[in-house]
Amino acid sequence: MSCHNTSLFPPRIWGIGIVIDGSWAAFQLKDDWKIPNHDICWLETVAVELLVYFLEQLGFQNAHLCIYSDNKGTIGALAKGRSRNRPINLAIRRTLGVLYPLFISPDFTYISSAKNLADLISRGDLGPPDKVLLPKFMLPDGDVRQSDQSLLEFSRTIRSILHYNTFRRVCKVG
């Protein structure tokens, strides 16, 4: 197995930043993104979930991945596979549900903000246009099976906190 460098940064000012082997993605938050039971730790866990959708899109499999975040709560919850927060637990379940069938072994590691490659991107200082990761994955917005209700709930929540156009295609560059 090879170890790939992935990084994400919490949405503190502008949005969510993701870096995978030098390529990047960004999702801008709406001003009113904070909703009950969905705190910064949840949002950073969602950033990891979005990261794994990109990993799946890029064809990663049979790999050991170093996934960095500067949120110790997110790192701890993902490493344990659980949290006291129900929305975080649902995000963990969906995240691991993508990683395990691909035989991806994650190493969730804390990194300081100063060393986090996704820090500038999460603040709206976007990377080079030729390195943009465009999401080709779509989240459901209609009928889903009962077993997929957490994904539909996630999709609706994400659509309510992120600017729709930046989710459909990564924010404008230039």
GROMACS elastic network, one bead per residue, 0.5 to 0.9 nm:
[ bonds ]
;  ai    aj funct       b0    kb
    1    62     6  0.62877   500
    1    64     6  0.57887   500
    2    62     6  0.82592   500
    2    63     6  0.54386   500
    2    64     6  0.57161   500
    2    65     6  0.76615   500
    3    63     6  0.65274   500
    3    65     6  0.50901   500
    3    66     6  0.64794   500
    4    20     6  0.78272   500
    4    21     6  0.67315   500
    4    63     6  0.78027   500
    4    64     6  0.69971   500
    4    65     6  0.51171   500
    4    66     6  0.61873   500
    4    67     6  0.85469   500
    5    19     6  0.82439   500
    5    20     6  0.62809   500
    5    21     6  0.55736   500
    5    22     6  0.84656   500
    5    65     6  0.66626   500
    5    66     6  0.55656   500
    5    67     6  0.69169   500
    5    68     6  0.83116   500
    6    18     6  0.76495   500
    6    19     6  0.56746   500
    6    21     6  0.63166   500
    6    22     6  0.85736   500
    6    51     6  0.83097   500
    6    65     6  0.71499   500
    6    66     6  0.60358   500
    6    67     6  0.50462   500
    6    68     6  0.64531   500
    6   117     6  0.86863   500
    7    17     6  0.82836   500
    7    18     6  0.58944   500
    7    19     6  0.50688   500
    7    20     6  0.65273   500
    7    21     6  0.87447   500
    7    48     6  0.88562   500
    7    51     6  0.85533   500
    7    66     6  0.80520   500
    7    67     6  0.56544   500
    7    69     6  0.64679   500
    7   116     6  0.67411   500
    7   117     6  0.62286   500
    7   118     6  0.59908   500
    8    16     6  0.74563   500
    8    17     6  0.54962   500
    8    19     6  0.61036   500
    8    20     6  0.86838   500
    8    44     6  0.82540   500
    8    47     6  0.68365   500
    8    48     6  0.71467   500
    8    51     6  0.77556   500
    8    67     6  0.77246   500
    8    68     6  0.63101   500
    8    69     6  0.56651   500
    8    70     6  0.82266   500
    8   116     6  0.73579   500
    8   117     6  0.73865   500
    8   118     6  0.51376   500
    8   119     6  0.75190   500
    8   122     6  0.82353   500
    9    12     6  0.86094   500
    9    15     6  0.87221   500
    9    16     6  0.62701   500
    9    17     6  0.53380   500
    9    18     6  0.67076   500
    9    19     6  0.88541   500
    9    44     6  0.73664   500
    9    47     6  0.77210   500
    9    68     6  0.82942   500
    9    69     6  0.59908   500
    9    70     6  0.67430   500
    9    71     6  0.84763   500
    9   113     6  0.77555   500
    9   116     6  0.69611   500
    9   117     6  0.79496   500
    9   118     6  0.51656   500
    9   119     6  0.53870   500
    9   120     6  0.85748   500
    9   121     6  0.80620   500
    9   122     6  0.60355   500
   10    13     6  0.87881   500
   10    15     6  0.74138   500
   10    16     6  0.58960   500
   10    17     6  0.72028   500
   10    40     6  0.75578   500
   10    41     6  0.85391   500
   10    43     6  0.73205   500
   10    44     6  0.53362   500
   10    47     6  0.74450   500
   10    69     6  0.75970   500
   10    70     6  0.73627   500
   10    71     6  0.75091   500
   10   118     6  0.86400   500
   10   119     6  0.78068   500
   10   122     6  0.67888   500
   11    14     6  0.62312   500
   11    17     6  0.74508   500
   11    27     6  0.88906   500
   11    28     6  0.83669   500
   11    29     6  0.74755   500
   11    40     6  0.77113   500
   11    43     6  0.73641   500
   11    44     6  0.72747   500
   11    47     6  0.86252   500
   11   122     6  0.59236   500
   11   123     6  0.75858   500
   12    15     6  0.67088   500
   12    16     6  0.82691   500
   12    40     6  0.83127   500
   12   122     6  0.74895   500
   12   123     6  0.73296   500
   13    29     6  0.85052   500
   13   122     6  0.72911   500
   13   123     6  0.55497   500
   13   124     6  0.80494   500
   14    27     6  0.83104   500
   14    28     6  0.57605   500
   14    29     6  0.62190   500
   14    30     6  0.86550   500
   14   121     6  0.85508   500
   14   122     6  0.58849   500
   14   124     6  0.55267   500
   15    26     6  0.68661   500
   15    27     6  0.54043   500
   15    30     6  0.83830   500
   15   121     6  0.80969   500
   15   123     6  0.64476   500
   15   124     6  0.71253   500
   15   162     6  0.82029   500
   16    25     6  0.81635   500
   16    26     6  0.55539   500
   16    27     6  0.50531   500
   16    28     6  0.64654   500
   16    29     6  0.74387   500
   16    43     6  0.85653   500
   16    44     6  0.80663   500
   16    47     6  0.64402   500
   16   118     6  0.84723   500
   16   121     6  0.75973   500
   16   123     6  0.81110   500
   16   124     6  0.89845   500
   17    24     6  0.72590   500
   17    25     6  0.59583   500
   17    27     6  0.67075   500
   17    28     6  0.88018   500
   17    47     6  0.78006   500
   17   117     6  0.89168   500
   17   118     6  0.51789   500
   17   119     6  0.69098   500
   17   120     6  0.78478   500
   17   121     6  0.50320   500
   17   123     6  0.78802   500
   17   124     6  0.84790   500
   17   126     6  0.87872   500
   18    23     6  0.82740   500
   18    24     6  0.54525   500
   18    25     6  0.51137   500
   18    26     6  0.63144   500
   18    27     6  0.87899   500
   18    47     6  0.75606   500
   18    48     6  0.85232   500
   18    50     6  0.84197   500
   18    51     6  0.65772   500
   18   117     6  0.84129   500
   18   118     6  0.56206   500
   18   119     6  0.88512   500
   18   121     6  0.75558   500
   18   122     6  0.78167   500
   18   133     6  0.89926   500
   19    22     6  0.60883   500
   19    23     6  0.55494   500
   19    25     6  0.65759   500
   19    26     6  0.89382   500
   19    51     6  0.83924   500
   19   117     6  0.67535   500
   19   118     6  0.57082   500
   19   121     6  0.85997   500
   19   133     6  0.87899   500
   20    23     6  0.52495   500
   20    24     6  0.62617   500
   20    25     6  0.86349   500
   20    51     6  0.82970   500
   20    54     6  0.86789   500
   20    55     6  0.82670   500
   20   133     6  0.87452   500
   21    24     6  0.83733   500
   22   117     6  0.87733   500
   22   131     6  0.71622   500
   23   127     6  0.81715   500
   23   128     6  0.86515   500
   23   130     6  0.84496   500
   23   132     6  0.58335   500
   23   133     6  0.61935   500
   24   118     6  0.78523   500
   24   121     6  0.78511   500
   24   126     6  0.82195   500
   24   127     6  0.68091   500
   24   128     6  0.86097   500
   24   131     6  0.61744   500
   24   132     6  0.51515   500
   24   133     6  0.54774   500
   24   134     6  0.87651   500
   25    51     6  0.89775   500
   25   121     6  0.78870   500
   25   126     6  0.84908   500
   25   127     6  0.86417   500
   25   131     6  0.86515   500
   25   132     6  0.58467   500
   25   133     6  0.51216   500
   25   134     6  0.69191   500
   25   135     6  0.81789   500
   25   170     6  0.63375   500
   25   171     6  0.83855   500
   26   121     6  0.64883   500
   26   122     6  0.66498   500
   26   124     6  0.79661   500
   26   126     6  0.76149   500
   26   132     6  0.85842   500
   26   133     6  0.85269   500
   26   166     6  0.76599   500
   26   167     6  0.85277   500
   26   170     6  0.59372   500
   26   171     6  0.65761   500
   27   122     6  0.79048   500
   27   162     6  0.67190   500
   27   163     6  0.75942   500
   27   166     6  0.55999   500
   27   167     6  0.61606   500
   27   169     6  0.89810   500
   27   170     6  0.64785   500
   27   171     6  0.67657   500
   28   122     6  0.81096   500
   28   124     6  0.79415   500
   28   161     6  0.87858   500
   28   162     6  0.58321   500
   28   163     6  0.60309   500
   28   166     6  0.63219   500
   28   167     6  0.81164   500
   28   170     6  0.87527   500
   28   171     6  0.73302   500
   29    32     6  0.81514   500
   29    33     6  0.64369   500
   29   161     6  0.58559   500
   29   163     6  0.61029   500
   29   166     6  0.89509   500
   30    33     6  0.54027   500
   30   160     6  0.80046   500
   30   161     6  0.53017   500
   30   162     6  0.53266   500
   30   163     6  0.58700   500
   31    34     6  0.82600   500
   31   161     6  0.79830   500
   31   162     6  0.89847   500
   32    35     6  0.77587   500
   32   160     6  0.89152   500
   32   161     6  0.69180   500
   33    38     6  0.87195   500
   33   158     6  0.89901   500
   33   160     6  0.73416   500
   33   162     6  0.73277   500
   34    37     6  0.86482   500
   34    38     6  0.63531   500
   34    39     6  0.64989   500
   34    40     6  0.82471   500
   34   161     6  0.76362   500
   35    38     6  0.54697   500
   35    39     6  0.74052   500
   35   161     6  0.87117   500
   36    39     6  0.75486   500
   37    42     6  0.81214   500
   37    85     6  0.72189   500
   37    86     6  0.80242   500
   37    87     6  0.71328   500
   38    41     6  0.77873   500
   38    42     6  0.54631   500
   38    43     6  0.68197   500
   38    85     6  0.86034   500
   38    87     6  0.69968   500
   38    88     6  0.81779   500
   39    42     6  0.52680   500
   39    43     6  0.62988   500
   39    44     6  0.87720   500
   40    44     6  0.61253   500
   40    45     6  0.85130   500
   40    71     6  0.87719   500
   41    44     6  0.51704   500
   41    45     6  0.62008   500
   41    46     6  0.86234   500
   41    71     6  0.69939   500
   41    72     6  0.86103   500
   41    73     6  0.61275   500
   41    74     6  0.56583   500
   41    88     6  0.78660   500
   42    45     6  0.50117   500
   42    46     6  0.61859   500
   42    47     6  0.86562   500
   42    74     6  0.74445   500
   42    85     6  0.80764   500
   42    87     6  0.68869   500
   42    88     6  0.52668   500
   42    91     6  0.80660   500
   43    47     6  0.62811   500
   43    48     6  0.88507   500
   43    74     6  0.89739   500
   43    88     6  0.84983   500
   44    48     6  0.65489   500
   44    49     6  0.87268   500
   44    69     6  0.79045   500
   44    70     6  0.89832   500
   44    71     6  0.72295   500
   44    74     6  0.64174   500
   45    48     6  0.51198   500
   45    49     6  0.63889   500
   45    50     6  0.87981   500
   45    73     6  0.89323   500
   45    74     6  0.55888   500
   45    75     6  0.83247   500
   45    77     6  0.85317   500
   45    78     6  0.78865   500
   45    88     6  0.65805   500
   45    91     6  0.66374   500
   45    92     6  0.73573   500
   45    95     6  0.89598   500
   46    50     6  0.61707   500
   46    51     6  0.84586   500
   46    88     6  0.79011   500
   46    91     6  0.62470   500
   46    92     6  0.85080   500
   46    95     6  0.87071   500
   46   154     6  0.88945   500
   46   158     6  0.87095   500
   47    50     6  0.51060   500
   47    51     6  0.61657   500
   47    52     6  0.88125   500
   48    52     6  0.63609   500
   48    53     6  0.88175   500
   48    67     6  0.81295   500
   48    69     6  0.84831   500
   48    74     6  0.87917   500
   48    91     6  0.86879   500
   48    92     6  0.88412   500
   48    95     6  0.74466   500
   49    52     6  0.52506   500
   49    53     6  0.65259   500
   49    54     6  0.88793   500
   49    91     6  0.65510   500
   49    92     6  0.75702   500
   49    94     6  0.72530   500
   49    95     6  0.50857   500
   49    96     6  0.87038   500
   49    98     6  0.88409   500
   50    53     6  0.51527   500
   50    54     6  0.64990   500
   50    55     6  0.87998   500
   50    95     6  0.83900   500
   51    54     6  0.51462   500
   51    55     6  0.63119   500
   51    56     6  0.87975   500
   51    95     6  0.89349   500
   52    56     6  0.61520   500
   52    57     6  0.84464   500
   52    95     6  0.65173   500
   52    96     6  0.87590   500
   52    98     6  0.68853   500
   52    99     6  0.69366   500
   53    56     6  0.51369   500
   53    57     6  0.61526   500
   53    58     6  0.86392   500
   53    95     6  0.82151   500
   53    98     6  0.74292   500
   53   135     6  0.84035   500
   53   137     6  0.70265   500
   54    58     6  0.60583   500
   54    59     6  0.86367   500
   54    60     6  0.89247   500
   54   133     6  0.80399   500
   54   134     6  0.87447   500
   54   135     6  0.68499   500
   54   136     6  0.82360   500
   54   137     6  0.78076   500
   55    58     6  0.51140   500
   55    59     6  0.63836   500
   55    60     6  0.54375   500
   55    61     6  0.83645   500
   55    99     6  0.86504   500
   56    59     6  0.52146   500
   56    60     6  0.57674   500
   56    61     6  0.77870   500
   56    98     6  0.73729   500
   56    99     6  0.80159   500
   56   102     6  0.78096   500
   57    60     6  0.77137   500
   57   135     6  0.79351   500
   57   136     6  0.69680   500
   57   137     6  0.70272   500
   59   102     6  0.88941   500
   60    63     6  0.70059   500
   60   102     6  0.73363   500
   60   103     6  0.89960   500
   60   104     6  0.76527   500
   61    64     6  0.87456   500
   61    99     6  0.82871   500
   61   101     6  0.85980   500
   61   103     6  0.57122   500
   61   104     6  0.56317   500
   62   102     6  0.63649   500
   62   104     6  0.53452   500
   62   105     6  0.77734   500
   63   102     6  0.84630   500
   63   103     6  0.67412   500
   63   105     6  0.62002   500
   63   106     6  0.83558   500
   64   103     6  0.86032   500
   64   104     6  0.58166   500
   64   106     6  0.58744   500
   64   107     6  0.72538   500
   65   104     6  0.69719   500
   65   105     6  0.61463   500
   65   107     6  0.59168   500
   65   108     6  0.83527   500
   66   105     6  0.87412   500
   66   106     6  0.61208   500
   66   108     6  0.62708   500
   66   109     6  0.69392   500
   67   106     6  0.66369   500
   67   107     6  0.58918   500
   67   109     6  0.60479   500
   67   110     6  0.85198   500
   68    71     6  0.89993   500
   68    75     6  0.81654   500
   68   107     6  0.82486   500
   68   108     6  0.60075   500
   68   110     6  0.56681   500
   68   111     6  0.59494   500
   68   116     6  0.75698   500
   69    72     6  0.75949   500
   69    74     6  0.76169   500
   69    75     6  0.68594   500
   69   108     6  0.76808   500
   69   109     6  0.65400   500
   69   110     6  0.53055   500
   69   111     6  0.57558   500
   69   112     6  0.79089   500
   69   113     6  0.82418   500
   69   116     6  0.74569   500
   70    74     6  0.84565   500
   70    75     6  0.81752   500
   70   109     6  0.83929   500
   70   110     6  0.53829   500
   70   112     6  0.53716   500
   70   113     6  0.57576   500
   70   116     6  0.74241   500
   71    74     6  0.54500   500
   71    75     6  0.63773   500
   71    76     6  0.86861   500
   71   110     6  0.68289   500
   71   111     6  0.81752   500
   71   112     6  0.86845   500
   72    75     6  0.50084   500
   72    76     6  0.59289   500
   72    77     6  0.84550   500
   72   109     6  0.86242   500
   72   110     6  0.62521   500
   72   111     6  0.88855   500
   73    76     6  0.51582   500
   73    77     6  0.60644   500
   73    78     6  0.85336   500
   73    83     6  0.88586   500
   74    77     6  0.51966   500
   74    78     6  0.60875   500
   74    79     6  0.84370   500
   74    83     6  0.89421   500
   74    88     6  0.85718   500
   74   108     6  0.88986   500
   75    78     6  0.53172   500
   75    79     6  0.60091   500
   75    80     6  0.85553   500
   75   108     6  0.57028   500
   75   109     6  0.63726   500
   75   110     6  0.64696   500
   76    79     6  0.51201   500
   76    80     6  0.60790   500
   76    81     6  0.82688   500
   76    82     6  0.85362   500
   76    83     6  0.84765   500
   76   108     6  0.82058   500
   76   109     6  0.89861   500
   77    80     6  0.52053   500
   77    81     6  0.57037   500
   77    82     6  0.51992   500
   77    83     6  0.52922   500
   77    84     6  0.88092   500
   77    88     6  0.80278   500
   77    89     6  0.82067   500
   77    92     6  0.79238   500
   78    82     6  0.66093   500
   78    83     6  0.82248   500
   78    89     6  0.88913   500
   78    92     6  0.63199   500
   78    95     6  0.89968   500
   78    96     6  0.88708   500
   78   108     6  0.70678   500
   79    82     6  0.80555   500
   79   106     6  0.88198   500
   79   107     6  0.79715   500
   79   108     6  0.63527   500
   79   109     6  0.88796   500
   80    83     6  0.79128   500
   81    89     6  0.76627   500
   81    92     6  0.64477   500
   81    93     6  0.78213   500
   81    96     6  0.84319   500
   82    85     6  0.84144   500
   82    86     6  0.89798   500
   82    88     6  0.77135   500
   82    89     6  0.55100   500
   82    90     6  0.89789   500
   82    92     6  0.70083   500
   82    93     6  0.85282   500
   83    86     6  0.72264   500
   83    87     6  0.89469   500
   83    88     6  0.63960   500
   83    89     6  0.57212   500
   83    92     6  0.87141   500
   84    88     6  0.79602   500
   84    89     6  0.76473   500
   85    88     6  0.53628   500
   85    89     6  0.63232   500
   85    90     6  0.88929   500
   86    90     6  0.62905   500
   86    91     6  0.87054   500
   87    90     6  0.50904   500
   87    91     6  0.62799   500
   87    92     6  0.86654   500
   87   150     6  0.87796   500
   87   154     6  0.84248   500
   88    91     6  0.50197   500
   88    92     6  0.61415   500
   88    93     6  0.86029   500
   89    92     6  0.50244   500
   89    93     6  0.61579   500
   89    94     6  0.86773   500
   90    93     6  0.50666   500
   90    94     6  0.62590   500
   90    95     6  0.85405   500
   90   150     6  0.64840   500
   90   151     6  0.83389   500
   90   154     6  0.84041   500
   91    94     6  0.51868   500
   91    95     6  0.60118   500
   91    96     6  0.85902   500
   91   150     6  0.84064   500
   91   151     6  0.86266   500
   91   154     6  0.78758   500
   92    95     6  0.50054   500
   92    96     6  0.60706   500
   92    97     6  0.82695   500
   93    96     6  0.53676   500
   93    97     6  0.59081   500
   93    98     6  0.87678   500
   94    98     6  0.64717   500
   94    99     6  0.88473   500
   94   150     6  0.82575   500
   94   151     6  0.74773   500
   95    98     6  0.54131   500
   95    99     6  0.63783   500
   95   100     6  0.87711   500
   96   100     6  0.57857   500
   96   101     6  0.85633   500
   97   100     6  0.59221   500
   97   101     6  0.69457   500
   98   101     6  0.62187   500
   98   102     6  0.68467   500
   98   104     6  0.87506   500
   99   102     6  0.53956   500
   99   103     6  0.63889   500
   99   104     6  0.51585   500
   99   105     6  0.72966   500
   99   106     6  0.78858   500
  100   104     6  0.58286   500
  100   105     6  0.74109   500
  101   104     6  0.76751   500
  102   105     6  0.89339   500
  111   114     6  0.82489   500
  111   115     6  0.65165   500
  111   116     6  0.62865   500
  112   115     6  0.54753   500
  112   116     6  0.62916   500
  113   116     6  0.50673   500
  113   117     6  0.84567   500
  113   118     6  0.87642   500
  113   119     6  0.64543   500
  114   117     6  0.83618   500
  114   119     6  0.75266   500
  115   118     6  0.89230   500
  115   119     6  0.81283   500
  116   119     6  0.54860   500
  116   120     6  0.85521   500
  117   120     6  0.73109   500
  117   121     6  0.81658   500
  118   121     6  0.52806   500
  118   122     6  0.61925   500
  118   123     6  0.87962   500
  119   122     6  0.53697   500
  119   123     6  0.65778   500
  119   125     6  0.87124   500
  120   123     6  0.51236   500
  120   124     6  0.65681   500
  120   125     6  0.51281   500
  120   126     6  0.69308   500
  120   127     6  0.83699   500
  121   124     6  0.51735   500
  121   127     6  0.66996   500
  122   125     6  0.72645   500
  122   126     6  0.79977   500
  123   126     6  0.81074   500
  126   129     6  0.82470   500
  126   132     6  0.89637   500
  126   171     6  0.89175   500
  126   173     6  0.72752   500
  126   174     6  0.89760   500
  127   130     6  0.85442   500
  127   131     6  0.70162   500
  127   132     6  0.73870   500
  127   173     6  0.84706   500
  128   131     6  0.55418   500
  128   132     6  0.70553   500
  128   173     6  0.82094   500
  129   132     6  0.55370   500
  129   173     6  0.62266   500
  129   174     6  0.77147   500
  130   133     6  0.89093   500
  132   170     6  0.76160   500
  132   173     6  0.89118   500
  133   170     6  0.74270   500
  134   168     6  0.84207   500
  134   169     6  0.58935   500
  134   170     6  0.57422   500
  135   138     6  0.77950   500
  135   167     6  0.76297   500
  135   168     6  0.70682   500
  135   169     6  0.63883   500
  135   170     6  0.71577   500
  136   168     6  0.83661   500
  136   169     6  0.84648   500
  137   168     6  0.89777   500
  138   141     6  0.89605   500
  138   168     6  0.79885   500
  139   151     6  0.77834   500
  139   152     6  0.76105   500
  139   154     6  0.84905   500
  139   155     6  0.55572   500
  139   156     6  0.87009   500
  140   143     6  0.78149   500
  140   144     6  0.74967   500
  140   151     6  0.74511   500
  140   152     6  0.59160   500
  140   155     6  0.62614   500
  140   156     6  0.83898   500
  141   144     6  0.84704   500
  141   152     6  0.66035   500
  141   155     6  0.67435   500
  141   156     6  0.69992   500
  142   152     6  0.76664   500
  143   152     6  0.82949   500
  144   147     6  0.80133   500
  144   148     6  0.59679   500
  144   149     6  0.66797   500
  144   151     6  0.85989   500
  144   152     6  0.70463   500
  145   148     6  0.53026   500
  145   149     6  0.67752   500
  146   149     6  0.53618   500
  146   150     6  0.87327   500
  147   150     6  0.76491   500
  147   151     6  0.88550   500
  148   151     6  0.53888   500
  148   152     6  0.65900   500
  148   153     6  0.88256   500
  149   152     6  0.50499   500
  149   153     6  0.60881   500
  149   154     6  0.84762   500
  150   154     6  0.60169   500
  150   155     6  0.84991   500
  151   155     6  0.60253   500
  151   156     6  0.86005   500
  152   156     6  0.61906   500
  152   157     6  0.85330   500
  153   156     6  0.52530   500
  153   157     6  0.61490   500
  153   158     6  0.85776   500
  154   157     6  0.50986   500
  154   158     6  0.59964   500
  154   159     6  0.84707   500
  155   158     6  0.51851   500
  155   159     6  0.61018   500
  155   160     6  0.85657   500
  156   159     6  0.51551   500
  156   160     6  0.62085   500
  156   161     6  0.89219   500
  157   160     6  0.50430   500
  157   161     6  0.64380   500
  157   162     6  0.86741   500
  158   161     6  0.53195   500
  158   162     6  0.58972   500
  158   163     6  0.89920   500
  158   164     6  0.89341   500
  158   167     6  0.88179   500
  159   162     6  0.55459   500
  159   163     6  0.71501   500
  159   164     6  0.61550   500
  159   167     6  0.79359   500
  160   163     6  0.77894   500
  160   164     6  0.82151   500
  161   164     6  0.86949   500
  162   165     6  0.85134   500
  162   166     6  0.73007   500
  162   167     6  0.68702   500
  163   166     6  0.55091   500
  163   167     6  0.65829   500
  163   168     6  0.89970   500
  164   167     6  0.51779   500
  164   168     6  0.62649   500
  164   169     6  0.86322   500
  165   168     6  0.51799   500
  165   169     6  0.61303   500
  165   170     6  0.75835   500
  165   171     6  0.72680   500
  166   169     6  0.51904   500
  166   172     6  0.77970   500
  167   170     6  0.60417   500
  167   171     6  0.78155   500
  168   171     6  0.88651   500
  169   172     6  0.82610   500
  170   173     6  0.85246   500
